[in-house]
Amino acid sequence: MKQLHQALSFFSFVTLAALAISTTGCSKGGDDKADNPPGNGNETVIFTDNFDNANTAFWQPGTNGLAVKTVSAGFFSLKYGGTSPYVFKTWSSRKLFADSDKKQAVEIAQQHVAGHKYDKGGLIFAVKDANYILGFQVGEKEFRVYSQVNGTTTQLINWTTSSAIKSALNEVNKLRITLVDGKLAFYINDTQVGVLQSGGVTSLDQVGYEIVKGEAPETTYKVDYIKAITLK
């Protein structure tokens, strides 16, 4: 099976974007509480990192300019300082799913622990490098899904208000992305908030984390765990 960045050509991104804004009902934003993630009987967790060991952590600690990544006390922490807004991404090339895993999910629990109300955090996937990325980004009250290809950002689901988001500092938001039967679905705290046709996306491998620093001197997010899940 091709890696995500190979399968998801620029044409596929354009197609995905077009589907995201179509009026056919193939994509949607906003809360859909009647359509929740599969229960435990329909899923198998095949990988979990609770960030108990920095040496084996899925996302590795380190310093990159003003970004400081640490793994300690059961959390992956990403802090960004400085005086200007900034977007920072980190990811792993580790393959989580087998070729036979056609129905997949990735899930994290994140906390916004320091910063500004304009800060954002979330999952990225379909990552080859900084030029090929899909992202599921969550702010204080809104979320979006986007693609970033060769420097061009396309809104696949525009910024959308969701009551599922817990907006206070230190509150936990569970984010989940599923890939099932040609559709990508996005969940916040077990509420489905958006659906897209998957286009050329055939795996959720190449998973990363992203923060957007707002106007505070420092922005910090913590991730309690990451899980890879196969679905029935």
Buried (B, 14 or more C-beta within 10 A) or exposed (E): BEBBBEBBBEEBBBBBBBBBEEEEEBBBBBBBEEEEBBEEEEBEEBBEBEBEEBEEBBBEBEEEEBBBBBBEEEBBBBBBBEEEBBEBBBBBEEEBBEEEBBBBBBBBBBBBBBBBEBBBBBBBBBBBEEEBBBBBBBBBEBBBBBBBBEEEEBEBBBBBBBBBBBBEEEEEBBBBBBBBEEBBBBBBBEBBBBBBBBBBBBBBBBBBBBBBBBEBEBBBBBBBBBBBBBBE
